[in-house]
């Protein structure tokens, strides 16, 4: 612990953390939708992989949630 940091976490910290997690979840969902769109328009698996790499997306990090 440092003298520069408060010993307790206030509500602002918790709210900021929750907003950050929500933003991360939105990014993951958007990346999954993007990958799905690319896959629908790609000519084959290699084309899909190349297009996703060009967008900076990795296949192993994309997990689409089932629509409810």
URKA-V609503 format. One record per backbone hydrogen bond with DSSP energy under -0.5 kcal/mol. NH is the residue of the N-H (numbers start at 1). CO is the residue of the C=O. E is the energy in kcal/mol with one decimal. If there is no record, write none. Layout:
# URKA-V609503
nh->NH co->CO e->E
nh->NH co->CO e->E
This chain:
# URKA-V609503
nh->5 co->2 e->-0.9
nh->10 co->8 e->-0.6
nh->14 co->10 e->-1.5
nh->15 co->11 e->-2.6
nh->16 co->12 e->-2.5
nh->17 co->13 e->-2.3
nh->18 co->14 e->-2.2
nh->19 co->15 e->-2.3
nh->20 co->16 e->-2.1
nh->21 co->17 e->-2.2
nh->22 co->18 e->-2.2
nh->23 co->19 e->-2.3
nh->24 co->20 e->-2.2
nh->25 co->21 e->-2.2
nh->26 co->22 e->-2.1
nh->27 co->23 e->-2.3
nh->28 co->24 e->-2.3
nh->29 co->25 e->-2.3
nh->30 co->26 e->-2.5
nh->31 co->27 e->-2.5
nh->32 co->28 e->-2.1
nh->33 co->29 e->-2.2
nh->34 co->30 e->-2.4
nh->35 co->31 e->-2.5
nh->36 co->32 e->-2.2
nh->37 co->33 e->-2.3
nh->38 co->34 e->-2.6
nh->39 co->35 e->-2.6
nh->40 co->36 e->-1.9
nh->41 co->37 e->-1.3
nh->42 co->38 e->-1.4
nh->48 co->44 e->-2.3
nh->49 co->45 e->-2.5
nh->50 co->46 e->-2.5
nh->51 co->47 e->-2.5
nh->52 co->48 e->-2.5
nh->53 co->49 e->-2.3
nh->54 co->50 e->-2.2
nh->55 co->51 e->-1.4
nh->56 co->53 e->-0.9
nh->57 co->52 e->-2.9
nh->61 co->58 e->-0.6
nh->62 co->59 e->-1.1
nh->63 co->61 e->-0.6
